[in-house]
Structure formats: C-alpha cells, structure tokens
Amino acid sequence: MAIRIYLDEILKKRRMTSKELCRLVNITEANLSILRSGKAKGVRFGTINRICYYLQCDVGDILKFDGKLE
C-alpha cells in the first residue's frame, strides 16, 4: 500500500503499549492490530483524531505516503 503506518514507532517513543492505546481510544486490539499492520482498508477520522490526541502527535507522524501508486 502507498500509505505507510508508523504507529509502532510512535508508541515506542511515547512508552505506551498498544493495549493502553486501545483502552484510551476505545477500539479493540484486533482493530488496532489491523491498522498497525497496514492491512486496514479504511479508518475513521474520529479514530485517527483520538489516536493523535492520546499519542500527542500529528496525523503525518503515523501515516505517510511513500510516493507509489498501488
């Protein structure tokens, strides 16, 4: 996919587990795992908003375009 996910790196920088983020954002661990793996076909803006809020980051910190069309 042309959009790369850098959620794991941000979690490590913030010293937060994915389980903690799931609890804060109110999503299942399975859904976060799909997002982290890059296999998600879509994600709601509200979910991205909550992830960025609790990780104190910008959307561009966790989602990056790699310049390819796939």
C-alpha positions as CSV (number, residue, x, y, z in Angstrom):
1,M,0.0,0.0,0.0
2,A,1.2,3.5,-0.7
3,I,0.3,4.7,2.8
4,R,2.8,3.5,5.4
5,I,1.8,3.2,9.1
6,Y,4.3,4.3,11.8
7,L,2.1,3.7,14.8
8,D,4.5,1.2,16.4
9,E,7.4,3.8,16.3
10,I,5.2,6.5,17.9
11,L,4.0,4.0,20.6
12,K,7.6,3.2,21.4
13,K,8.6,6.9,21.6
14,R,5.7,7.5,24.0
15,R,6.4,4.4,26.0
16,M,2.8,3.2,25.6
17,T,1.6,-0.2,24.8
18,S,-1.0,-0.9,22.1
19,K,-3.2,-2.3,24.8
20,E,-3.1,1.1,26.7
21,L,-3.9,2.9,23.4
22,C,-6.8,0.7,22.7
23,R,-8.3,1.4,26.1
24,L,-7.9,5.1,25.7
25,V,-9.1,5.3,22.1
26,N,-11.9,2.8,22.7
27,I,-11.1,0.4,19.9
28,T,-10.5,-3.4,20.0
29,E,-7.0,-4.8,20.0
30,A,-7.9,-6.6,16.8
31,N,-8.8,-3.4,15.0
32,L,-5.7,-1.6,16.2
33,S,-3.6,-4.6,15.0
34,I,-5.1,-4.4,11.6
35,L,-4.3,-0.7,11.4
36,R,-0.7,-1.3,12.7
37,S,-0.1,-4.0,10.1
38,G,-1.1,-1.7,7.3
39,K,-3.9,-4.1,6.3
40,A,-6.8,-1.7,7.1
41,K,-8.8,-0.7,4.0
42,G,-10.0,2.4,5.8
43,V,-10.1,4.2,9.2
44,R,-12.5,6.7,10.6
45,F,-11.3,10.3,11.1
46,G,-12.6,10.1,14.6
47,T,-10.4,7.2,15.4
48,I,-7.3,8.9,13.9
49,N,-8.3,12.0,15.9
50,R,-8.3,10.1,19.2
51,I,-5.1,8.2,18.4
52,C,-3.3,11.5,17.6
53,Y,-4.8,13.1,20.7
54,Y,-3.6,10.4,23.1
55,L,-0.2,10.0,21.4
56,Q,0.2,13.8,21.2
57,C,1.2,13.6,17.6
58,D,0.1,14.7,14.1
59,V,-1.5,12.5,11.5
60,G,1.6,12.8,9.4
61,D,3.6,11.2,12.2
62,I,1.7,8.0,11.9
63,L,0.5,7.9,8.3
64,K,3.0,8.6,5.5
65,F,2.7,8.5,1.7
66,D,5.5,6.5,0.1
67,G,5.1,8.1,-3.3
68,K,3.8,4.9,-5.0
69,L,0.5,4.2,-6.6
70,E,-0.7,0.7,-5.7
